[in-house]
Amino acid sequence: MDCRIIKTPGEGTLAILNRRKGSGPKAALEVSDAVGLVQGKLIEMVCAADIAEKAVGVTVEDIRGSCPQNMIMLAIFGDTASVESALDEIKRKEKEHKW
């Protein structure tokens, strides 16, 4: 699993994520202070989305891609502290193998 954070994402970055949103309402994403990106296997991403939502007040969206290894990506939107907390919790649970 791979994690990154983008603080103060640019308009172009948000446009890319809006075009690649996989589910949920088709309304444009709200501008956020930060976007956390998490990529991995489908089972890991479902668990990571649940952990992030339960840990702090963030919005999680799946991001469509075409990867032959069956990997997907999540975008976690919120204020910088919340996104960082969500990513930290995901990494902690993965390290402890608690999913």
Steps between C-alpha positions, in 0.01 A plus 500: 500500500625846412392828669560864412357835609447812292467815708305782337426312175496708184197547275647266239557227756143527626376493139689173438348345812151624408527341154616168647252476790359149493187507712270714705333820391627645175518848650842660498718444804517781751831682524697351790810604688657164422453179303638169618562242229513131585562229240487125544295186450122526507465325836756737656325805357158404635652452845701822470187698407321365808794581728531855364130578537488363854823670611418861413257719306619443144333421170623194310456447125621214282703610201469304175806375323608222271766297671572139399593410859141567616610792715276794568539839661311692764497875540444621855379862521499730801700746699873427518500372859207264436649359180836447672325327793304276264816399310686436827219277626490305172878444516480399867226244439683360198823463700312322779314286242172600659273485204 
